[in-house]
Amino acid sequence: MKTKFISLFLLLLMSVSFPQKKPITLDDIFLSNKFTPENIENVRWKPDGSAFAFTKINPINSLPDIYLFDIQSLEEKLFLSSDKLIFNGKQIRMSSYEWTANAKYFIIRGPIKSIWRHSKMSPVYLFNIVSGEIHALANEHTGLKGAKLSPNGKFAGYVKEHNLFLVELSTGNEIQLTFDGSENILNGEFDWVYEEEFSIADGWQWSPDGNKISFWKFDQTRVKEFYLIDEMYAYNKVMPLKYPKAGEQNAIVKIGVIDLQTLKTTWIDAGENDDIYLPRMYWMNSNNLLGIIKLNRLQNEITLLMADAESGKTNSILSESDSCWVDVEDNHLVPIQSEEKFLWVSEKSGYRHIYLYDYSGKLINQVTSGDWEVTSLQGYSDSDKIIYFYGKKDGVVNQHIYRVNVDGKNLSRISDSSGWHEAIFSPDYKYLIHTYNSINIPLKVYLRKTNGDPVLTLRENDLPALKEYELGKVTIESLSTSDGINLNYLMIYPDNFDPSKKYPVIVYGYGGPGSQNSIDSWRGTRQLWHRMMAAKGFIIFTMDNRGTGGRGKSFKNLAYKDLGKWVVNDHIEAAKFLARLPYVDAKRIGVWGWSGGGTLTLHLMTRAADYFKSGISIAANTDFLLYDTIWSERYFGLPQDNLEAYINSSAKTYAHLLKGNLLLVHGMEDDNVHYQHTMQMAKKLQELGKQFELMLYPNKNHSISGAETQRHLYELMTNFFLRTL
């Protein structure tokens, strides 16, 4: 087996003494802003691309003010002070805002109530930018979702109490569009599993001319309920959640189109089989044509339907399949407005790339190609015929911003330095707000032209704390497994690293399909805690095992129907690699992870118990039969057909193999991975006579969020590893 050792020269450099720096504390990480970079918050480009709005917190009332940055003058000015947002004598506590298409209004959202991961509801207001007048939608109803102004500026639309409504702006009249909304019937909004697994929350869209509305309708009558329980009352409160578990029935989903002239709804014909997914829809270059993505239940076949919005009739123009599964991207399809063509993202070549098709489904050309991945299609400039996207052409551990002609020519990179790059493009694709971070740079923000030319540095973020505190030395390298596969890993060494000493190691992992952790990116709180632990004398190690992302579909497909196989195999290889390093104490290797990483931890603490002494498993999925349909069946198939795959990949199956020190952690109101996963694992361990530690967080969901709560959790983790390693 070949291994790549860190060079002797670098080790000697690490051991050289430098001026004394301060160790990071938990309070520094969670209760201060010492390591928090300043961003351009809540950017909203003006529709004509001449300026962008953003927010700053008003130091007097602690509410966000809206500023405007002019592209020509390169100057910013206060545009809307929060103290001007008064309605009926009360201060509006703005949570977010949007320009309307005509730039005459801001849609202002008041205090939000989060529903699940992506969906939120709030009161909504229209602020007239010229007159300063403010109007509340639906009499300040606090439960509005998805509020949008029509492209023609005549109406505002929103979802209220599971139904779609319009308000005619000229009269203030409210028009109800759907009437059957209930806890079981959702109009213009998504059920829990679509929102979580397809990352989508806005359940309706305007047609380009504003005369029609397309929307999703969910009938979740047949979906079984799971009960979350709030224990903070004398008589606990039960919160029902429609949650389809693996192999169970999903909601019935339809897409409808409402003609605002007649208020008639036309239902799109997606076929007789209702056991399907409709995760994306797009208005094409016509007010009568919709592109709808359809997936079969197993998610290994994807079909593009072209739907007539007037009749509801559809044509299947494009279909792809995979031996394992097909992923659906955020911008899986981008219509070209000037022609009957569209951009399409596919992994059919073995890597995720961009293709150009016409409306008949004929392939015009493959736009990008090669043994590298497009990570996200960002947009298309119709005037210049240029596509913008994120990709990994220049290295798997990086993400860069690229542009390419629609015919595939003149591919070029907009971003420069190694690291992680993202962008917010102006609507005319003349400029972009470019954000950049790397393992040692928290955040830099630039204004650029889309040809790559720099215009202005918006945020430099030379934080004093970066020089004052012990942040360790970070390297990204690769190791070669015994069967010749190179796997990327990241290591953090103490500032005062001495290669003649023996160090314990904390392995951090996730390992799930398509994920990446060994990347050149500043990872915020988690990375700061890792650096704090390095200062306490640990080496931190994270590796992307087979089945993870960035390296093509065949590499990712290795996770199919056996998520634990390569997680365990490759981390045993990693443990052996670490054991051969002269400065690693092989008897003191620990592991931790969250969600899928919590599952990874349980697999390693049981199936690789001889290599890992201690583990912390947070919010772990311990039995994939208890998890939702979309995620579980994507990677295992139906349990009715592949029960063995579920059993072999579930951590509970291997509970009898636990040897070391194990800490289980879970939020008790986790709507994603229910805390029954940890409870069932705990019961299994108890039945086997296995000792372990347990921490539950009441009223906390999957992220166990809140500064004080996070500090409590990471102090628990710190003390656990200090005590057991």
Secondary structure, 3 states (H helix, E strand, C coil): CCCCCCCHHHHHHHHCCCCCCECCCHHHHHCCCCCCCCCCEEEEECCCCCEEEEEEECCCCCCEEEEEEECCCCEEEEEECHHHCEECCEECCCCEEEECCCCCEEEEECCCEECCCCCEEECEEEEECCCCCEEEHHHHCCCEEEEEECCCCCEEEEEECCEEEEEECCCCCEEECCCCCCCCEEECCCCHHHHHHCCCCCCEEECCCCCEEEEEEEECCCCCEEEEEECCCCCCEEEEEECCECCCCCCEEEEEEEECCCCEEEECCCCCCCCEEEEEEEECCCCCEEEEEEEECCCCEEEEEEEECCCCCEEEEEEEECCCCCCCCCCCEEEECCCCEEEEEECCCCCCEEEEEECCCCEEEECCCCCCCEEEEEEEECCCCEEEEEECCCCCCCEEEEEEECCCCCCEECCCCCCEEEEEECCCCCEEEEEEEECCEEEEEEEEECCCCEEEEEECCCCCHHHHECCCEEEEEEEECCCCCEEEEEEEECCCCCCCCCEEEEEECCCCCCCCCCCCCCCCHHHHHHHHHHHCCCEEEEECCCCCCCCCHHHHHCCCCCHHHHHHHHHHHHHHHHHHCCCEEEEEEEEEEECHHHHHHHHHHHHCCCCCCEEEEECCCCCHHHCEHHHHHHHHCCHHHHHHHHHHHCHHHHHHHCCCEEEEEEECCCCCCCCHHHHHHHHHHHHCCCCCEEEEECCCCCCCCCHHHHHHHHHHHHHHHHHHC
